[in-house]
Amino acid sequence: MPRSGLSDSERAFLKRLRDEFTTNDGWAICSTNPPSAAIQGLVDRGYCKLAQALCGPLAVPTGEVMVSLTEAGRLALLGQS
């Protein structure tokens, strides 16, 4: 594992969050709810955060979960953690 404690697949996932989901404030929809064990592991270690997806002006829950990179995740990608 690299110095940040991330595996190659975790690093690739965080890079994808950082690089491909810059619109929508960096949030991406998880394909599963609850999120996979891999995503939950990144959340538990502080590299990502989760939020319930809401729809429309009344903020109706959609049943989906969104994931975003945290500052700790950004620093890990830079190799500073």
C-alpha positions as CSV (number, residue, x, y, z in Angstrom):
1,M,0.0,0.0,0.0
2,P,1.2,3.6,-0.7
3,R,2.2,5.9,2.2
4,S,-1.4,7.2,2.6
5,G,-2.7,3.7,3.4
6,L,-4.8,3.5,0.3
7,S,-4.9,0.4,-1.9
8,D,-4.5,0.9,-5.7
9,S,-8.3,0.4,-6.2
10,E,-9.1,2.8,-3.4
11,R,-6.8,5.4,-4.9
12,A,-8.4,4.9,-8.3
13,F,-11.9,5.4,-6.8
14,L,-10.9,8.6,-5.0
15,K,-9.2,9.9,-8.2
16,R,-12.4,9.2,-10.1
17,L,-14.5,11.1,-7.6
18,R,-12.0,14.0,-7.7
19,D,-11.6,14.1,-11.5
20,E,-15.0,13.0,-13.0
21,F,-17.5,14.4,-10.5
22,T,-16.5,18.0,-10.4
23,T,-20.0,19.1,-11.3
24,N,-22.8,18.8,-8.8
25,D,-20.4,19.9,-6.1
26,G,-18.4,16.7,-6.5
27,W,-21.2,14.3,-5.4
28,A,-21.8,11.0,-7.2
29,I,-24.7,8.6,-6.8
30,C,-23.7,5.2,-5.2
31,S,-24.8,2.2,-7.2
32,T,-25.9,0.5,-4.0
33,N,-27.7,1.6,-0.9
34,P,-26.3,0.9,1.6
35,P,-23.0,1.5,-0.1
36,S,-20.6,-1.3,-0.8
37,A,-18.1,-2.4,1.9
38,A,-15.3,-0.8,-0.1
39,I,-17.0,2.6,-0.1
40,Q,-18.1,2.3,3.5
41,G,-14.5,1.5,4.4
42,L,-13.3,4.8,2.8
43,V,-16.1,6.6,4.7
44,D,-15.1,5.0,8.0
45,R,-11.5,6.1,7.4
46,G,-12.6,9.7,6.6
47,Y,-11.6,9.8,2.9
48,C,-15.3,10.1,1.6
49,K,-18.6,11.2,3.0
50,L,-22.1,10.1,2.3
51,A,-25.4,12.0,2.0
52,Q,-28.9,11.0,1.3
53,A,-30.0,11.9,-2.2
54,L,-32.9,14.4,-2.2
55,C,-35.2,15.4,-5.1
56,G,-36.9,18.6,-5.9
57,P,-37.8,21.7,-3.9
58,L,-39.4,19.6,-1.2
59,A,-36.2,17.6,-0.8
60,V,-38.0,14.3,-1.0
61,P,-35.6,11.3,-0.3
62,T,-35.0,9.2,-3.4
63,G,-33.7,6.2,-1.5
64,E,-30.3,6.7,-3.1
65,V,-27.0,7.6,-1.4
66,M,-24.4,10.1,-2.7
67,V,-20.7,10.0,-2.1
68,S,-18.2,12.8,-2.1
69,L,-14.5,13.2,-1.5
70,T,-13.4,14.8,1.8
71,E,-10.4,17.0,2.4
72,A,-8.7,14.0,3.9
73,G,-9.3,12.1,0.7
74,R,-7.9,15.0,-1.4
75,L,-4.8,15.1,0.8
76,A,-4.3,11.3,0.6
77,L,-4.3,11.6,-3.2
78,L,-1.6,14.2,-2.9
79,G,0.4,11.9,-0.6
80,Q,0.3,14.3,2.3
81,S,-1.4,12.0,4.8
